[in-house]
Amino acid sequence: MAPMRQGVTLDRHESHRQPYRRAAPDRWSSAAARIVSIVLEGYQGDIAVRLPDGRLAWGAKDADCTLLFRDPGALRELVLHPCLSCLADCYLSGAIEVEGELERVFCLGTHFIGLDLSLATRLQLLRLALSLPARVARASQDSPPARAGISQNSAR
């Protein structure tokens, strides 16, 4: 396990796993990287974002927290439906994984609330998001064990 700093620390073994789905074609990777750079412009937190093809789209390799988009459709969904329930659904389904300090993800909320994007930029994000494939639904038996346990407990 990764060393415990303050708060929650998750295993860093996830980066050695295979991508959630086949590697994204260049056009998906470029669109996803552009979306990430637009929405994180000016963000100073220690977060990295890794795309489904393994490409680091934002931050440093040794960031305290890395968001792993296993499915490019998860990024599409978050641009089209930017809400906490959508983020939670993507996380619980395994389309997004978090390596490192989970609290760092919550710090992004303040950044996103303060985003003041022009109409042209919002339309650009919409166009880029629609160029990504829709999210692939995963069967519950394929869910990572930690999340499978969470979903089983909540069904009681």
BAKOL-866452 format. One record per residue (C-alpha): residue in one letter; z, y, x. Coordinates in steps of 0.05 Angstrom, whole numbers, plus 5000, padded with zeros to 4 digits. Example, Ala and Ser with C-alpha at 12.3 -4.5 7.8 and 13.67 -1.06 7.14 Angstrom:
2
a515649105246
s514349795273
! end
This chain:
156
m500050005000
a499050725021
p505251065047
m509451384993
r509652134996
q512652484937
g511052204869
v506251644851
t502051334904
l496750814887
d493650274930
r488050504975
h484649814976
e480050024920
s475050354967
h473249674995
r471249404927
q464149374903
p461749964861
y463149914787
r455749844773
r449549804816
a448550374864
a445850994830
p438651194843
d437851834884
r436552254822
w443252044791
s446852154856
s443852844865
a445453054793
a452552784797
a453853134864
r451153784836
i455753734774
v461753604819
s460054194864
i459254664805
v465754484770
l469954444834
e467155084866
g473055484891
y478154914882
q482954884941
g486854244925
d486753624969
i482153194925
a475952814942
v470652554893
r466551934909
l460351764868
p458251054845
d453550984905
g459351104952
r457351814971
l462952314981
a461052894934
w467153324947
g473053364994
a474952995057
k475252245070
d482652285083
a484452705021
d491152564988
c487452364925
t480452094914
l477152034846
l472351454846
f466851484794
r464950744786
d460050914730
p455651544731
g456051544656
a463451724661
l461552394693
r456352494639
e461652364586
l466652844617
v461553404619
l459353284547
h466453164521
p471353524568
c477953284539
l484052904562
s482652314515
c475752224546
l478652244616
a484051734596
d478851284565
c474551304628
y480651154671
l483250584627
s476350264623
g475550284699
a469750764699
i474051244740
e479251024790
v484451414828
e486351274900
g492551614928
e497052124894
l495752124820
e499352794810
r493553144847
v489052974788
f493553364741
c492953984786
l485553984769
g487254164698
t489354864718
h482854954755
f478754724696
i482555164647
g480955764690
l473455604696
d469356174669
l462255914671
s456356324650
l451756074595
a446355914646
t451255494687
r453755124625
l446554974606
q445254734677
l451254264672
l448754004605
r441853874633
l444753514694
a449653104652
l444052884605
s440052634665
l445652134680
p445751464645
a450551334588
r457050994605
v457150234608
a462449914564
r466649394601
a469348764569
s476948744568
q477048114612
d473548524667
s478749074666
p482849164728
p489648804721
a493849434722
r489949754665
a489249094627
g496849054625
i497349764599
s492349634543
q495648974524
n502449314519
s499749884476
a496649394427
r503449124407
! end
